[in-house]
Amino acid sequence: MPMEDIRQSLFATDSEFRRLAEEHSRCESQLEQIVKSAYLNAEDLQREAMLKKVKLRLKDRMESIVARYREMASQ
């Protein structure tokens, strides 16, 4: 099954995956707002770094759910 199909299936059926994906999307939107700013102060830079770390943790968790799903599907 293609990766995008797996993600769509998990988004539709797995509440944890859906919550992680929605939070990841919110972080991405917040990052886009920071990057659009003409001037970034120290607080903006800290927030940007924090959001990137959170996004990475969310993505890692989502990828582990996808891997678990693929493993279960192959059995």
Residue frames as a rotation matrix with the C-alpha (Angstrom) as fourth column:
MET 1
0.590 0.808 0.000 0.00
0.808 -0.590 0.000 0.00
0.000 0.000 -1.000 0.00
PRO 2
-0.055 -0.614 0.787 1.45
0.507 -0.696 -0.508 3.42
0.860 0.372 0.349 -0.92
MET 3
-0.754 -0.383 -0.534 2.55
0.645 -0.275 -0.713 5.62
0.127 -0.882 0.454 1.98
GLU 4
-0.868 0.453 0.205 -0.05
-0.444 -0.892 0.089 8.32
0.223 -0.014 0.975 1.27
ASP 5
-0.003 0.891 -0.453 -2.84
-0.290 0.433 0.853 5.73
0.957 0.135 0.257 1.34
ILE 6
-0.202 -0.154 -0.967 -1.58
0.779 0.574 -0.254 4.45
0.594 -0.804 0.004 4.69
ARG 7
-0.964 -0.213 -0.159 -1.52
0.266 -0.771 -0.579 7.97
0.000 -0.600 0.800 6.10
GLN 8
-0.565 0.820 0.094 -5.04
-0.643 -0.509 0.572 8.69
0.517 0.263 0.814 4.85
SER 9
0.105 0.583 -0.806 -6.30
0.135 0.794 0.592 5.43
0.985 -0.171 0.005 6.28
LEU 10
-0.451 -0.350 -0.821 -4.67
0.837 0.155 -0.526 6.10
0.311 -0.924 0.223 9.65
PHE 11
-0.977 0.122 0.175 -5.99
-0.155 -0.970 -0.189 9.67
0.147 -0.212 0.966 9.67
ALA 12
-0.236 0.966 -0.107 -9.49
-0.619 -0.064 0.783 8.31
0.750 0.251 0.613 9.16
THR 13
0.473 0.499 -0.726 -9.29
0.030 0.815 0.579 5.42
0.880 -0.295 0.371 11.63
ASP 14
-0.017 -0.597 -0.802 -6.62
0.905 0.331 -0.266 6.14
0.424 -0.731 0.535 14.27
SER 15
0.873 0.480 0.086 -7.48
0.396 -0.801 0.449 8.92
0.285 -0.358 -0.889 16.71
GLU 16
0.475 -0.774 -0.419 -3.89
0.376 -0.252 0.892 9.24
-0.796 -0.581 0.171 17.98
PHE 17
-0.421 -0.630 0.653 -2.52
0.855 -0.035 0.517 9.56
-0.303 0.776 0.554 14.44
ARG 18
0.247 0.616 0.748 -5.21
0.775 -0.589 0.229 12.13
0.582 0.523 -0.623 13.59
ARG 19
0.932 0.077 -0.355 -4.42
0.315 -0.657 0.685 14.16
-0.181 -0.750 -0.637 16.74
LEU 20
0.061 -0.991 -0.119 -0.68
0.515 -0.071 0.854 14.07
-0.855 -0.113 0.506 15.96
ALA 21
-0.377 -0.171 0.910 -1.28
0.924 -0.137 0.357 15.08
0.063 0.976 0.210 12.33
GLU 22
0.609 0.669 0.425 -3.52
0.607 -0.739 0.293 17.98
0.510 0.080 -0.857 13.34
GLU 23
0.792 -0.390 -0.469 -1.01
0.240 -0.508 0.827 19.20
-0.561 -0.768 -0.309 15.91
HIS 24
-0.244 -0.895 0.373 1.77
0.738 0.078 0.670 18.88
-0.629 0.439 0.642 13.33
SER 25
-0.046 0.335 0.941 -0.29
0.893 -0.409 0.190 21.00
0.449 0.849 -0.280 10.93
ARG 26
0.918 0.387 -0.090 -0.89
0.377 -0.777 0.504 23.66
0.125 -0.496 -0.859 13.63
CYS 27
0.343 -0.879 -0.331 2.86
0.377 -0.194 0.906 23.83
-0.860 -0.436 0.265 14.31
GLU 28
-0.381 -0.461 0.802 3.53
0.904 -0.003 0.428 24.21
-0.195 0.888 0.417 10.59
SER 29
0.429 0.630 0.648 1.04
0.713 -0.676 0.185 27.09
0.555 0.382 -0.739 10.36
GLN 30
0.919 -0.125 -0.374 2.62
0.218 -0.629 0.746 28.83
-0.329 -0.767 -0.551 13.33
LEU 31
-0.045 -0.994 0.102 6.08
0.591 0.055 0.805 28.39
-0.806 0.096 0.585 11.81
GLU 32
-0.156 0.050 0.986 4.87
0.956 -0.242 0.164 29.88
0.247 0.969 -0.009 8.53
GLN 33
0.839 0.510 0.190 3.59
0.433 -0.838 0.333 32.94
0.329 -0.197 -0.924 10.39
ILE 34
0.609 -0.693 -0.385 6.93
0.224 -0.315 0.922 33.41
-0.761 -0.648 -0.037 12.14
VAL 35
-0.272 -0.780 0.564 8.90
0.778 0.167 0.606 33.02
-0.567 0.603 0.561 8.90
LYS 36
0.220 0.456 0.862 6.69
0.890 -0.456 0.014 35.58
0.400 0.764 -0.506 7.12
SER 37
0.826 0.094 -0.556 7.60
0.419 -0.763 0.493 38.21
-0.377 -0.640 -0.670 9.70
ALA 38
0.758 -0.543 0.361 9.95
0.041 -0.512 -0.858 40.87
0.651 0.665 -0.366 8.36
TYR 39
-0.181 -0.807 0.562 11.81
-0.692 -0.302 -0.656 41.03
0.699 -0.508 -0.504 11.67
LEU 40
0.520 0.280 -0.807 12.40
0.279 0.837 0.471 38.16
0.807 -0.470 0.357 14.06
ASN 41
0.282 -0.411 0.867 13.20
-0.854 -0.519 0.032 39.03
0.437 -0.750 -0.497 17.65
ALA 42
-0.739 -0.666 0.100 14.81
-0.627 0.626 -0.465 36.64
0.247 -0.406 -0.880 20.16
GLU 43
-0.333 0.709 0.621 11.41
-0.514 0.416 -0.750 35.39
-0.790 -0.569 0.227 21.31
ASP 44
0.626 0.555 -0.548 10.39
-0.744 0.213 -0.633 34.59
-0.235 0.804 0.546 17.72
LEU 45
-0.062 -0.753 -0.656 13.64
-0.782 0.445 -0.436 32.70
0.620 0.486 -0.616 17.16
GLN 46
-0.823 -0.180 0.539 13.13
-0.528 0.596 -0.606 30.68
-0.212 -0.783 -0.585 20.35
ARG 47
0.108 0.955 0.276 9.54
-0.546 0.289 -0.787 29.91
-0.831 -0.065 0.552 19.39
GLU 48
0.495 0.006 -0.869 10.66
-0.847 0.223 -0.482 28.88
0.191 0.975 0.115 15.91
ALA 49
-0.560 -0.787 -0.259 13.24
-0.666 0.613 -0.424 26.47
0.493 -0.065 -0.868 17.34
MET 50
-0.671 0.374 0.641 10.72
-0.449 0.483 -0.752 25.04
-0.591 -0.792 -0.156 19.81
LEU 51
0.405 0.890 -0.208 8.09
-0.688 0.147 -0.710 24.54
-0.602 0.431 0.673 17.10
LYS 52
0.170 -0.428 -0.888 10.59
-0.851 0.389 -0.351 22.76
0.496 0.816 -0.298 14.86
LYS 53
-0.853 -0.496 0.161 11.49
-0.498 0.683 -0.534 20.38
0.155 -0.536 -0.830 17.70
VAL 54
-0.304 0.832 0.464 7.82
-0.454 0.302 -0.838 19.70
-0.837 -0.465 0.286 18.48
LYS 55
0.498 0.485 -0.719 7.09
-0.847 0.094 -0.524 19.12
-0.187 0.869 0.458 14.79
LEU 56
-0.288 -0.714 -0.638 9.96
-0.761 0.576 -0.300 16.65
0.582 0.399 -0.709 14.56
ARG 57
-0.875 0.017 0.484 8.77
-0.367 0.628 -0.686 14.72
-0.315 -0.778 -0.543 17.62
LEU 58
0.110 0.993 0.050 5.23
-0.575 0.105 -0.811 14.59
-0.811 0.060 0.582 16.19
LYS 59
0.393 -0.021 -0.919 6.49
-0.893 0.230 -0.387 13.39
0.219 0.973 0.072 12.82
ASP 60
-0.695 -0.701 -0.160 8.65
-0.618 0.696 -0.366 10.72
0.368 -0.155 -0.917 14.48
ARG 61
-0.623 0.541 0.565 5.63
-0.323 0.480 -0.816 9.46
-0.713 -0.690 -0.125 16.45
MET 62
0.436 0.800 -0.412 3.47
-0.711 0.026 -0.703 9.46
-0.551 0.600 0.580 13.33
GLU 63
0.028 -0.519 -0.855 6.15
-0.881 0.391 -0.266 7.51
0.472 0.760 -0.446 11.43
SER 64
-0.895 -0.337 0.292 6.29
-0.441 0.762 -0.475 4.91
-0.062 -0.554 -0.830 14.20
ILE 65
-0.090 0.941 0.325 2.52
-0.390 0.267 -0.881 4.47
-0.916 -0.206 0.343 13.93
VAL 66
0.512 0.211 -0.833 2.85
-0.858 0.065 -0.510 4.06
-0.053 0.975 0.215 10.14
ALA 67
-0.475 -0.778 -0.412 5.64
-0.759 0.599 -0.255 1.49
0.445 0.191 -0.875 10.64
ARG 68
-0.758 0.270 0.595 3.52
-0.323 0.637 -0.700 -0.43
-0.567 -0.722 -0.396 13.14
TYR 69
0.318 0.929 -0.187 0.58
-0.581 0.035 -0.813 -0.36
-0.749 0.368 0.551 10.72
ARG 70
0.262 -0.304 -0.916 2.76
-0.917 0.216 -0.335 -1.64
0.300 0.928 -0.222 7.85
GLU 71
-0.791 -0.605 0.089 4.16
-0.593 0.722 -0.357 -4.39
0.151 -0.335 -0.930 10.03
MET 72
-0.430 0.723 0.541 0.68
-0.277 0.465 -0.841 -5.51
-0.859 -0.511 0.000 11.11
ALA 73
0.496 0.662 -0.562 -0.58
-0.713 -0.060 -0.699 -5.37
-0.496 0.747 0.442 7.51
SER 74
-0.042 -0.599 -0.800 2.25
-0.909 0.356 -0.219 -7.57
0.416 0.717 -0.559 6.27
GLN 75
-0.803 -0.257 0.537 1.51
-0.518 0.747 -0.416 -10.37
-0.294 -0.613 -0.733 8.76
